[in-house]
Amino acid sequence: MARNGSCCPPMDLLRSEEMNLVQLIVPVESAHDSISYLGQLGLLQFKDLNADKSPFQRTYANQVKRCGEMSRKLRFFREQMIKAGLSPSTKSALRPDIELDDLEIKLGELEAELVEINANNEKLQRSHSELQEFKLVLQKAGSFFSLARSDAAAHQREIEETSYVGEGSMDSPLLLEQEMLTEPSKQARLGFISGLVPKAKAIQFERILFRATRGNMFLKQSAVEQPVTDPVSGEKVEKIVFVIFYSGERARTKVMKICEVFGANRYPFPEEFSKQRKMIGEVSGRLAELQSTVDAGIRHRDNVLTTIGYQFEQWNLLVRTEKAVYNTLNMLSIDVTRKCLVAEGWCPVFAKNQVQDALHRATVDSNSQVGTIFQVLYTKEAPPTYFRTNKFTTAFQEIVDAYGVAKYQEANPGVFTIVTFPFLFAVMFGDWGHGICLLLASLWLIFRERKLGSQKLGDIMEMAFGGRYVIFMMAIFSIYCGLIYNEFFSVPFNIFGPSAYACRDSSCRDAYSTGLIKVREAYPFGVDPVWHGSRTELPFLNSLKMKLSILLGVTQMNLGIIMSYFNANFFHNPLNIWYQFVPQIIFLNSLFGYLSLLIIIKWCTGSQADLYHVMIYMFLSPTDELGENKLFWGQRNVQMMLLLLALVAVPWMLLPRPLLLKRQHDQRLQGRAYGILASSDADSFDMDHDLDSEHEEFDFSEIFVHQMIHTIEFVLGAVSNTASYLRLWALSLAHAELSTVFYEKVLLLAWGYNNIFILIIGFIVFAFATIGVLLVMETLSAFLHALRLHWVEFQNKFYEGDGYKFQPFSFAFLVDEDD
């Protein structure tokens, strides 16, 4: 969007853009093009005129359903591409030269082709997996039987040798002769079943077989070295080959059922060795044929997916834009003649000409005989809030919007947040060494924003990238405050000249106690480096940072109250000016504004007055003499006058505004009552109804209670909010002390050992502690505290934040929908 063109005034963050409620009467033949062009423009927020209808009762429900079905097919294509290791073309998604109806047919054909290819591939893969398992069974079970034959032959030879050598001995079997003479037809034959079972179920499988057959079975098994593809699930599974020998038909039935329960795949196995070798050869040949067929199918599938991927983004963009257009058309009400559609929506004043131009182009391109009627409606409905931001100001505006969206044309805290937020952060984080580290990180994000913006980042990285300009400003102000504090990783430097102090004697024995004397003008910028390491460092910096926190807090709270004046003046509300702004500014400055003045006077005069004593006895004994705590002439009288003003400001805030609102309401009712006399009966009835409803809306007790709560909240908040700003002092002190501890107790301690190995370890520990604690945790802590100071202490003085965002219909905001 042009920023400096004649159509767009320069960006103004203080007040939101002026809005108009507009009505469009669009002919049916140009409705689609009109909404499409307005989506490209992105400056009109449509109102839903069919809120009482379900999605299925709307005019364009079938078109939305068609787009949803095409979105499903596109998601199916994306899943298939991801599974195949392919990715859509990365070229910019331009609107394709294809109509929606033609695209619907093409997507249907491609889906049917892909489904058929996948089904054939699944069948082939299953057959390949079954043959692979069959081959393993033939190999493993064949080794079982060959080993058994060799054992049986060896056993037979042993028996024969024993029968000749040991005939008549005590060790020879008594029934050997009968056993040898037994006919083969009378010997019991054993059946067997072979197959594969998952290795994880092997132990249970064997136990159940043993129990079911009561031990009348023999199980031989061998583990497969590599995981095999299961024909049913298609996943790689570790399996074992088994051969189960049994006797009898009942045992066979039990074994078959157990195999089914455990998911064991059974395969036939010939007993004859020649048939085994022949079957292994046949299976190997079929495996090679199937593998070539599967590879050809995968290549064909990849070619189809590559063709889809080349145009996937264009098709996806077309489907999403068309679905958004029809969803928006469903928000329009159709005229009784069914020849035109009526739309209502919010449009920025500066964009009216652009909207009319887009509607005119849609009329011409659709060859409509009648143009779209564009007219402004007048309404009392609150318009949406729209701030035109850029990539720099967006993050600061989001900080404000996270608290609440500004009411229409309410003063926007985002203008001040651009400066005050990073500055208050830096007051707590002030160290120009740490600031440089933050600056380098933010510059890396800024210089790579084009590349990073097009990538999918993690949640934390996405948050840091979105706030890169906030981090940049925080780093700049941290360097500034670090120079004021004169801290570089807690080490002071004489950057702006020599120290104003020197040792009293040449030995400098008392350099860190009382042996320093001032020999030249004050250090030109920031804290004199001589304070660091002295005995009075902590009391001095405590006093400085605490008083600085109060000054900053009172200044920002005064800014908030002043902004309430600009709000009241802009909305022509004199009651808020005279009975909220004036007493609030008097109350705050009578107490804490006066405290800030005393701090500045004490700094300028070098007085030793105790400000705690002054403020406490200002309330307890306002008429007592101040003595050594007196800072200027007439101070007691000034304090009594300020205390009186503060006391008067409380009822000033509480009483007049509710009473004047009631008086205005009574006068309004009286004026309307006189108007009823001159009206007709029907008008009289309507007027009475409006009068009664308005009378019910105004409740004096509710207004008074609300004002009382507001007054109590402000009076107590003036104290608590000022105390809340002391977090600036506390976190600044904590940051400086942590930095000092890491520097002195880690880095300097390692340096003192004069050992390179210990020095390297010490530097690594110092680096990790600095990054992890000071640059990550302390940054987050200071960020959250600065956020609280803006949301609570600053914005509650003037910011209502009960508006709603301007959300125009724009193709730029489209995202993939997971229906």
C-alpha positions in Angstrom: 0.0 0.0 0.0 1.3 3.4 -0.9 2.2 5.5 2.1 2.9 8.9 0.5 0.5 8.9 -2.4 -2.3 11.3 -2.8 -4.9 8.5 -1.9 -3.2 7.7 1.4 -2.4 10.3 4.1 0.8 9.8 6.0 0.7 7.2 8.8 -0.8 8.5 12.0 -0.5 6.2 15.0 -2.0 8.6 17.6 -5.5 8.3 16.3 -7.0 5.4 14.3 -8.1 5.9 10.8 -11.5 7.4 10.2 -14.1 4.8 9.2 -17.3 4.8 7.2 -20.0 2.3 7.2 -20.7 1.7 3.5 -23.4 -0.2 1.6 -22.8 -1.9 -1.7 -25.6 -3.0 -4.0 -23.9 -5.4 -6.4 -25.5 -7.0 -9.5 -25.3 -10.8 -9.4 -23.3 -11.1 -12.6 -20.5 -8.9 -11.3 -20.7 -10.0 -7.6 -17.8 -12.6 -7.9 -15.4 -10.2 -9.6 -16.3 -7.4 -7.2 -15.5 -9.4 -4.1 -12.4 -10.8 -5.8 -11.1 -7.3 -6.6 -11.9 -6.1 -3.1 -10.0 -9.1 -1.7 -7.0 -8.0 -3.7 -7.4 -4.4 -2.4 -7.9 -5.5 1.3 -9.5 -2.3 2.6 -13.1 -3.4 3.3 -14.4 -5.3 6.3 -17.7 -7.0 5.5 -20.5 -7.4 8.0 -22.3 -10.7 8.1 -25.9 -9.9 7.0 -26.9 -13.6 7.3 -25.9 -14.3 10.8 -29.2 -15.9 11.6 -28.7 -18.6 8.8 -26.7 -21.8 9.1 -23.8 -22.3 6.6 -26.0 -24.8 4.7 -28.8 -22.3 4.2 -26.7 -19.6 2.5 -26.8 -18.8 -1.2 -23.3 -20.0 -2.2 -23.2 -23.1 0.1 -22.7 -25.5 -2.8 -19.7 -23.5 -4.2 -18.1 -23.4 -0.7 -18.6 -27.2 -0.5 -17.0 -27.7 -3.9 -14.0 -25.5 -2.9 -13.7 -27.5 0.4 -13.6 -30.8 -1.6 -10.9 -29.4 -3.9 -8.9 -28.3 -0.8 -9.2 -31.9 0.5 -7.8 -33.2 -2.8 -4.9 -30.7 -2.6 -4.1 -31.7 0.9 -4.1 -35.3 -0.3 -1.6 -34.4 -3.0 0.6 -32.6 -0.4 0.6 -35.6 1.9 1.6 -37.9 -1.1 4.4 -35.5 -2.1 5.7 -35.4 1.5 5.6 -39.2 1.7 7.4 -39.5 -1.6 10.1 -36.9 -0.5 9.0 -34.3 -3.0 8.2 -30.7 -2.4 6.0 -28.2 -4.4 7.6 -25.8 -6.7 9.0 -22.8 -4.8 8.3 -20.3 -7.5 5.9 -17.5 -6.6 2.3 -18.6 -6.6 0.6 -16.6 -9.4 -3.1 -17.0 -10.2 -3.2 -19.7 -12.8 -4.9 -19.4 -16.2 -7.5 -22.1 -15.5 -11.2 -21.8 -14.5 -12.4 -23.3 -11.3 -14.7 -25.8 -13.1 -11.8 -27.1 -15.2 -9.5 -27.3 -12.2 -12.2 -29.3 -10.3 -12.3 -31.9 -13.2 -8.5 -32.0 -13.4 -8.1 -32.5 -9.7 -10.7 -35.3 -9.7 -8.8 -37.1 -12.5 -5.5 -36.7 -10.8 -6.9 -38.0 -7.5 -8.4 -41.0 -9.2 -5.2 -41.8 -11.0 -3.1 -41.4 -7.8 -5.6 -43.6 -5.8 -5.3 -46.3 -8.4 -1.5 -46.1 -8.5 -1.4 -46.3 -4.7 -3.8 -49.3 -4.6 -1.7 -51.2 -7.2 1.5 -50.3 -5.4 0.1 -51.5 -2.1 -1.0 -54.8 -3.7 2.4 -55.3 -5.3 4.2 -54.4 -2.1 2.1 -56.8 -0.1 2.8 -59.6 -2.6 6.5 -58.7 -2.5 6.5 -58.8 1.3 4.7 -62.2 1.4 7.2 -63.7 -1.1 10.1 -62.3 0.9 8.7 -64.0 4.1 8.0 -67.2 2.1 11.6 -67.2 1.0 12.8 -66.8 4.5 10.6 -69.7 5.7 12.0 -71.9 2.9 15.5 -71.1 3.9 15.2 -71.3 7.7 12.9 -74.2 7.8 14.9 -76.0 5.2 17.9 -75.7 7.5 15.8 -77.2 10.3 14.9 -80.3 8.2 18.3 -80.8 6.7 19.8 -80.7 10.2 17.1 -83.1 11.5 17.9 -85.6 8.6 21.6 -85.5 9.4 20.9 -86.0 13.1 18.6 -88.9 12.3 21.1 -90.6 10.0 23.8 -90.2 12.6 21.5 -91.7 15.2 20.6 -94.6 12.9 24.2 -95.4 12.3 24.9 -95.3 16.1 22.1 -97.7 16.7 23.3 -100.1 14.1 26.8 -100.1 15.4 25.5 -100.6 19.0 23.4 -103.5 17.9 26.4 -105.4 16.5 29.1 -104.5 19.0 27.1 -104.7 22.2 24.8 -107.5 21.5 23.9 -109.3 24.8 25.4 -106.6 27.0 23.6 -105.0 29.8 23.7 -101.6 28.1 21.9 -102.6 24.9 18.2 -101.6 24.6 15.9 -104.5 25.5 13.3 -103.6 22.8 15.8 -102.7 20.1 14.8 -105.7 18.0 11.1 -104.9 18.3 11.7 -101.3 17.4 13.7 -102.2 14.4 11.1 -104.6 13.2 8.2 -102.2 13.5 6.5 -101.6 10.2 6.6 -98.0 8.8 2.8 -98.0 8.3 2.2 -98.5 12.0 4.5 -95.6 13.0 2.8 -92.3 14.1 3.2 -89.4 11.6 3.6 -85.8 12.8 2.2 -82.8 11.0 3.9 -79.4 11.0 3.1 -75.7 10.4 5.7 -73.2 9.4 5.6 -69.3 9.2 6.8 -66.1 10.9 5.7 -64.4 14.1 6.8 -61.0 15.5 9.8 -61.3 17.8 8.1 -59.3 20.5 5.3 -62.0 20.8 7.6 -65.0 20.5 7.7 -65.9 24.2 4.0 -65.6 24.7 3.4 -67.5 21.5 5.5 -70.4 22.7 3.9 -70.4 26.2 0.3 -70.4 24.8 1.2 -73.2 22.4 2.6 -75.3 25.2 -0.5 -74.8 27.4 -3.0 -75.3 24.6 -1.5 -78.6 23.5 -0.5 -79.7 27.0 3.1 -80.0 25.8 2.2 -82.3 22.9 4.0 -80.2 20.3 7.6 -79.4 19.3 8.5 -75.8 18.4 11.6 -75.0 16.4 12.4 -71.3 15.8 15.1 -69.1 14.4 15.4 -65.3 14.5 15.6 -63.3 11.2 18.8 -61.2 11.2 17.2 -58.1 9.6 13.7 -56.6 10.1 11.3 -57.6 7.4 8.3 -55.7 6.0 5.0 -57.0 7.4 2.6 -57.6 4.5 -0.4 -56.4 6.6 0.9 -53.2 8.2 3.6 -52.4 5.7 6.0 -51.6 8.6 9.5 -53.0 9.3 9.1 -55.6 12.1 11.6 -58.0 13.7 10.4 -61.6 13.3 11.3 -65.2 13.9 10.7 -68.2 11.6 9.0 -71.1 13.4 8.1 -74.7 12.6 5.5 -76.3 14.9 5.3 -80.2 14.9 2.0 -81.6 16.3 0.1 -84.8 16.3 -3.6 -85.1 15.6 -6.3 -83.0 14.0 -7.4 -81.3 17.2 -3.8 -80.1 17.9 -3.6 -78.8 14.3 -6.9 -76.8 14.8 -5.6 -75.3 18.1 -2.2 -74.3 16.6 -4.0 -72.6 13.6 -6.2 -70.5 15.8 -3.2 -69.5 18.0 -1.3 -68.4 14.9 -4.2 -66.3 13.8 -4.5 -64.6 17.2 -0.8 -63.7 17.3 -0.7 -62.4 13.8 1.6 -65.2 12.6 1.8 -65.5 8.8 1.8 -69.2 7.8 3.4 -70.5 4.6 3.5 -74.0 3.1 6.7 -76.0 3.2 7.5 -79.1 1.1 9.2 -82.0 2.9 11.2 -83.2 -0.1 14.6 -81.5 -0.5 14.3 -81.3 -4.3 10.9 -79.5 -4.1 12.4 -77.1 -1.6 15.2 -76.1 -3.9 12.8 -75.8 -6.9 10.4 -73.6 -4.8 13.2 -71.3 -3.6 14.2 -70.7 -7.2 10.7 -69.9 -8.3 10.2 -67.5 -5.4 13.5 -65.7 -6.1 12.4 -65.2 -9.8 9.0 -63.9 -8.8 10.6 -61.5 -6.3 12.9 -60.0 -9.0 9.9 -59.6 -11.3 7.8 -58.0 -8.6 10.6 -55.6 -7.6 11.0 -54.3 -11.1 7.2 -53.9 -11.3 7.1 -52.0 -8.0 10.0 -49.7 -9.1 8.2 -48.9 -12.3 5.0 -48.0 -10.4 6.9 -45.8 -8.0 8.6 -44.0 -10.9 5.2 -43.4 -12.5 3.8 -42.1 -9.2 6.7 -39.8 -8.8 6.2 -38.4 -12.3 2.6 -37.7 -11.6 3.4 -36.0 -8.3 6.2 -34.0 -9.9 3.7 -32.7 -12.5 1.3 -31.8 -9.7 4.0 -30.1 -7.6 4.9 -27.8 -10.5 1.5 -26.2 -10.3 0.5 -27.1 -6.8 0.9 -23.6 -5.3 -1.0 -21.9 -8.1 -3.9 -24.4 -7.7 -3.8 -24.0 -3.9 -3.9 -20.2 -4.2 -6.9 -20.4 -6.7 -8.9 -22.7 -4.5 -8.2 -20.7 -1.3 -9.1 -17.4 -2.9 -12.3 -18.8 -4.5 -13.3 -20.3 -1.2 -12.7 -17.0 0.6 -14.7 -15.1 -2.1 -17.7 -17.5 -1.8 -17.5 -17.4 2.0 -17.7 -13.6 1.7 -20.5 -13.7 -0.8 -22.4 -15.8 1.8 -22.2 -12.8 4.1 -24.2 -10.7 1.6 -28.0 -10.6 1.6 -29.7 -11.3 -1.6 -32.4 -8.9 -2.9 -36.0 -10.1 -3.3 -35.6 -9.9 -7.1 -32.6 -12.2 -6.8 -30.8 -9.9 -9.3 -28.5 -8.1 -6.9 -26.7 -8.6 -3.6 -26.5 -6.1 -0.7 -23.3 -5.8 1.3 -22.4 -3.7 4.3 -19.0 -3.1 5.7 -16.4 -0.8 7.2 -14.1 1.1 5.0 -11.4 3.7 5.9 -12.2 7.2 4.6 -9.0 7.4 2.6 -9.8 4.2 0.8 -13.3 5.1 -0.6 -11.9 6.1 -4.0 -9.8 2.9 -4.2 -12.9 0.7 -3.4 -15.0 2.5 -6.0 -12.3 2.0 -8.6 -12.1 -1.7 -7.8 -15.9 -2.0 -8.1 -15.8 -0.1 -11.5 -13.2 -2.5 -12.8 -15.2 -5.5 -11.7 -18.3 -4.1 -13.6 -16.3 -3.6 -16.8 -14.5 -7.0 -16.6 -17.8 -8.9 -16.0 -19.6 -7.1 -18.8 -22.4 -6.1 -16.4 -25.0 -3.7 -17.7 -25.5 -2.1 -14.3 -22.7 -0.8 -12.0 -22.3 -1.4 -8.3 -24.0 1.3 -6.1 -21.7 2.6 -3.4 -23.1 4.7 -0.6 -22.1 5.7 2.9 -24.5 4.8 5.8 -24.7 6.8 9.0 -24.8 4.7 12.2 -24.2 5.0 15.9 -22.4 1.6 15.9 -18.8 1.8 17.0 -16.4 1.4 14.1 -13.4 -0.9 14.1 -9.9 0.4 15.0 -7.3 0.5 12.2 -3.8 1.7 12.6 -1.6 1.6 9.5 1.7 0.2 10.7 4.9 -0.8 9.0 7.4 -3.6 9.9 9.0 -1.3 12.5 5.9 -0.2 14.4 3.9 -3.4 14.1 5.6 -5.1 17.0 5.1 -2.1 19.3 1.5 -1.9 18.3 1.1 -5.6 19.1 2.4 -5.0 22.6 -0.5 -2.5 23.1 -3.1 -4.7 21.4 -2.2 -7.6 23.7 -3.6 -5.5 26.5 -6.7 -4.4 24.5 -7.5 -3.0 21.2 -8.0 0.8 21.3 -11.4 2.2 21.1 -12.2 4.0 17.8 -10.0 7.1 17.5 -8.9 6.7 21.2 -5.4 8.0 21.9 -3.0 5.2 21.0 -0.3 4.4 23.6 1.7 2.7 20.8 3.1 6.1 19.8 4.9 6.5 23.1 5.6 2.8 23.5 8.1 3.0 20.7 10.3 5.1 22.9 9.2 4.5 26.5 9.1 0.7 26.4 12.7 0.1 25.3 13.9 3.0 27.5 12.3 1.5 30.7 13.7 -1.9 29.7 17.2 -0.3 29.4 16.9 1.4 32.8 16.7 -2.1 34.3 19.1 -3.7 31.9 21.7 -0.9 31.5 25.1 -2.4 30.5 26.6 -1.4 27.2 28.4 -4.6 26.9 25.2 -6.6 27.2 23.5 -4.0 25.0 26.0 -4.7 22.2 25.3 -8.4 22.4 21.6 -7.7 22.0 22.3 -5.3 19.2 24.3 -7.9 17.3 21.5 -10.5 17.7 18.8 -8.0 16.5 20.9 -6.9 13.5 21.4 -10.5 12.5 17.6 -10.9 12.5 17.0 -7.7 10.6 19.6 -8.3 7.9 18.2 -11.9 7.4 14.6 -10.9 7.7 13.8 -11.7 4.0 15.2 -15.2 4.3 13.8 -15.9 7.8 10.4 -14.5 7.0 9.9 -17.2 4.3 10.8 -20.0 6.7 8.9 -21.9 9.3 10.5 -21.1 12.6 9.9 -22.5 16.1 7.6 -20.7 18.6 10.5 -19.0 20.5 12.4 -18.1 17.3 9.2 -16.8 15.7 8.5 -14.6 18.6 12.1 -13.2 18.6 11.9 -12.6 14.8 8.6 -10.8 15.1 10.0 -8.5 17.8 13.4 -7.9 16.1 12.9 -4.1 15.9 11.8 -4.1 19.6 15.0 -5.9 20.5 17.0 -3.5 18.3 15.5 -0.5 20.2 16.0 -2.2 23.5 19.7 -2.7 22.6 20.2 0.9 21.6 18.8 2.2 24.8 20.7 -0.4 26.8 23.9 0.9 25.4 22.8 4.4 26.2 21.9 3.6 29.8 25.0 1.4 30.2 27.1 4.4 29.2 25.3 6.4 31.9 25.9 3.7 34.5 29.4 3.3 33.1 29.2 -0.5 33.1 30.7 -2.9 30.4 30.1 -6.4 31.8 30.3 -4.6 35.2 33.7 -3.1 34.3 33.9 0.8 34.4 35.8 2.7 31.7 37.1 6.3 31.4 35.5 6.8 28.1 34.6 10.5 28.4 37.7 11.7 30.3 39.5 11.2 33.5 37.8 10.8 36.9 37.0 13.9 38.9 38.6 12.3 42.0 42.1 11.4 43.0 43.8 9.8 46.0 44.6 11.9 49.0 48.2 10.4 49.3 50.5 8.7 46.8 50.0 5.2 48.4 46.2 5.3 47.8 45.7 3.3 51.0 42.3 4.9 51.6 41.2 5.0 47.9 38.1 2.9 48.6 37.1 4.5 51.9 37.4 8.2 52.6 40.7 9.0 50.9 39.4 10.5 47.7 39.4 14.2 47.0 37.9 16.1 44.1 40.6 17.5 41.9 38.7 18.5 38.7 35.3 19.1 37.2 32.6 16.4 37.4 32.8 13.5 35.1 31.1 14.8 31.9 28.7 11.9 31.1 27.3 9.2 33.4 28.6 7.8 36.6 32.2 8.6 37.5 34.2 5.3 37.2 35.9 5.9 40.6 32.6 5.0 42.3 32.9 1.4 41.1 34.7 -0.7 43.7 34.5 2.0 46.4 33.0 1.4 49.9 30.2 3.9 49.1 29.4 2.4 45.7 26.2 0.6 46.7 24.7 3.4 48.8 25.5 5.9 46.1 24.0 3.8 43.2 21.1 2.8 45.3 20.2 6.5 46.0 20.7 7.5 42.4 18.7 4.7 40.8 15.9 4.8 43.4 15.4 8.6 42.9 15.7 8.2 39.1 13.0 5.5 39.2 10.6 7.9 41.0 11.3 10.7 38.5 10.6 8.4 35.6 7.5 6.9 37.1 5.9 10.3 38.0 6.8 11.6 34.5 5.1 8.7 32.7 2.1 8.8 35.0 1.7 12.5 34.3 1.9 11.7 30.6 -0.9 9.2 31.0 -3.1 11.7 32.7 -2.3 14.4 30.1 -3.4 11.9 27.4 -6.7 11.5 29.2 -7.2 15.3 28.6 -6.6 14.9 24.9 -9.0 12.0 24.8 -11.7 14.0 26.6 -11.1 17.0 24.4 -11.2 15.0 21.2 -14.5 13.3 22.1 -15.9 16.7 23.4 -16.4 15.5 27.0 -15.9 18.5 29.2 -17.0 16.6 32.3 -14.0 14.3 32.0 -11.7 17.3 31.7 -12.9 19.3 34.7 -13.9 16.4 37.0 -11.3 13.8 36.1 -8.3 15.2 34.4 -7.9 18.4 36.6 -8.3 16.7 40.1 -6.1 13.8 39.0 -3.3 16.0 37.8 -3.6 18.1 41.0 -3.6 15.0 43.3 -0.7 13.3 41.7 1.6 16.3 41.5 0.6 17.6 45.0 2.2 14.5 46.5 4.6 12.8 44.1 5.2 15.7 41.7 6.3 17.6 44.8 8.6 14.6 45.8 10.1 14.7 42.4 10.7 18.5 42.7 12.4 17.9 46.1 14.7 15.3 44.5 15.8 17.7 41.8 16.4 20.5 44.3 18.4 18.2 46.5 20.6 17.1 43.6 21.1 20.7 42.5 21.9 22.1 45.9 23.8 19.1 47.4 21.5 19.3 50.5 21.7 16.6 53.2 17.9 16.7 53.8 16.1 13.5 54.6 13.3 13.3 52.0 11.7 10.3 53.8 11.3 12.6 56.9 9.9 15.4 54.8 7.2 13.3 53.1 6.1 11.5 56.2 5.8 14.5 58.4 4.1 16.4 55.6 1.1 14.2 56.5 1.6 13.6 60.2 2.7 17.2 61.3 2.3 19.6 58.4 2.6 22.7 60.7 5.9 21.7 62.3 9.2 23.4 61.4 11.4 21.4 59.0 14.7 22.3 60.6 17.7 20.8 58.8 15.4 19.2 56.2 14.3 22.5 54.8 15.2 22.8 51.1 13.8 26.2 50.1 12.2 29.3 51.6 8.5 28.9 52.3 8.6 25.1 52.1 6.2 24.6 55.0 3.5 26.8 53.5 3.9 25.2 50.1 3.5 21.7 51.7 0.4 22.8 53.6 -1.1 24.2 50.4 -0.3 21.0 48.4 -1.7 18.8 51.1 -4.9 20.8 51.1 -5.2 20.6 47.3 -4.7 16.8 47.5 -7.5 16.5 50.0 -9.8 18.7 47.9 -9.1 16.7 44.8 -10.6 13.5 46.2 -14.2 14.7 46.5 -13.7 16.7 43.4 -13.2 13.4 41.5 -16.0 11.6 43.4 -19.1 13.9 43.6 -19.6 16.4 40.7 -19.4 14.0 37.7 -22.3 11.6 38.7 -24.5 14.6 39.8 -23.9 16.4 36.6 -24.6 13.3 34.5 -27.9 12.9 36.3 -28.8 16.5 35.7 -28.0 16.2 32.0 -30.1 13.1 31.8 -33.1 14.8 33.5 -32.9 17.7 31.2 -32.8 15.4 28.2 -35.9 13.6 29.4 -37.7 16.9 30.0 -36.8 18.1 26.5 -38.2 14.9 25.0 -41.3 15.1 27.0 -42.1 18.5 25.5 -41.5 17.1 22.1 -44.1 14.4 22.6 -46.9 17.0 22.8 -46.5 18.0 19.2 -46.3 14.5 17.8 -48.9 12.0 16.6 -50.1 9.1 18.6 -47.9 6.6 16.8 -44.9 8.8 17.2 -45.9 9.4 20.8 -45.9 5.6 21.5 -42.4 5.2 19.9 -41.0 8.2 21.7 -42.4 6.9 25.0 -40.8 3.6 24.4 -37.4 5.2 23.6 -37.8 7.4 26.7 -38.5 4.4 28.9 -35.6 2.4 27.5 -33.2 5.3 27.9 -34.4 5.9 31.4 -33.8 2.3 32.3 -30.3 2.5 30.9 -29.3 5.3 33.2 -28.9 4.2 36.8 -27.5 6.9 39.1 -26.5 4.5 41.8 -24.5 2.4 39.3 -22.8 5.6 37.9 -22.0 6.8 41.4 -20.6 3.4 42.5 -18.5 3.3 39.4 -17.1 6.8 40.0 -16.4 5.9 43.6 -14.4 2.8 42.5 -12.6 4.9 40.0 -11.7 7.5 42.6 -10.5 5.0 45.2 -8.5 3.1 42.5 -6.8 6.3 41.4 -6.0 7.5 44.9 -4.6 4.2 46.0 -3.0 3.6 42.6 -1.1 6.9 42.8 0.8 5.5 45.8 1.1 1.9 44.6 2.0 2.8 41.0 4.7 5.1 42.2 6.1 2.4 44.4 5.8 0.0 41.4 8.3 2.1 39.4 10.9 1.2 42.1 11.2 -2.1 40.2 13.4 -0.1 37.8 15.8 0.4 40.7 15.6 -3.1 42.0 16.1 -4.9 38.6 18.9 -2.5 37.6 20.7 -3.2 40.9 20.2 -7.0 40.6 21.5 -7.0 37.0 24.6 -5.0 38.0 25.3 -7.2 41.0 24.9 -10.5 39.0 27.2 -9.1 36.3 29.8 -8.2 39.0 29.6 -11.7 40.6 30.1 -13.4 37.3 33.0 -11.2 36.4 34.8 -11.2 39.8 34.0 -14.7 41.1 34.4 -16.5 37.7 36.6 -14.7 35.2 39.0 -12.8 37.6 39.2 -15.9 39.9 40.2 -18.1 36.9 42.7 -15.4 35.8 44.4 -15.5 39.2 45.5 -19.1 38.9 47.9 -18.3 36.0 46.9 -21.5 34.4 45.8 -21.5 30.7 43.5 -24.6 31.2 41.7 -23.1 34.2 41.5 -19.7 32.4 39.8 -21.4 29.4 37.3 -23.2 31.7 36.6 -20.0 33.6 36.0 -18.1 30.3 33.6 -20.8 29.1 31.7 -20.7 32.4 31.6 -16.9 32.3 30.3 -16.9 28.7 27.6 -19.4 29.4 26.5 -17.7 32.6 26.4 -14.3 30.8 24.4 -15.6 27.9 22.1 -17.9 29.9 21.4 -15.7 32.9 22.1 -12.1 31.9 21.2 -12.1 28.2 18.3 -14.5 28.3 16.7 -14.7 31.7 17.4 -11.1 32.7 16.3 -9.9 29.3 13.0 -11.7 29.7 12.6 -10.5 33.2 13.2 -6.8 32.3 10.9 -7.2 29.3 8.0 -8.5 31.4 8.5 -5.7 34.0 8.6 -3.0 31.4 5.4 -4.6 29.9 3.7 -4.4 33.3 4.7 -0.7 33.8 3.1 0.2 30.5 -0.1 -1.9 30.8 -0.9 -1.1 34.4 0.9 2.1 35.6 0.8 4.0 32.3 -2.2 2.9 30.2 -4.8 2.7 33.0 -4.6 6.5 33.3 -6.3 7.0 29.9 -6.6 3.9 27.9 -9.9 2.0 27.8 -8.9 -0.6 25.2 -12.4 -2.0 24.6 -12.4 -1.6 20.8 -12.1 -4.2 18.1 -9.6 -4.6 15.2 -10.3 -3.7 11.6 -10.1 -7.0 9.8 -10.6 -6.4 6.1 -11.3 -9.1 3.6 -7.9 -9.6 2.0 -6.2 -12.4 0.1 -3.0 -11.4 1.8 -4.3 -12.8 5.1 -5.3 -16.2 3.7 -3.7 -19.2 5.4 -4.0 -22.9 4.8 -7.1 -24.3 6.4 -7.0 -27.7 8.1 -10.6 -28.6 7.5 
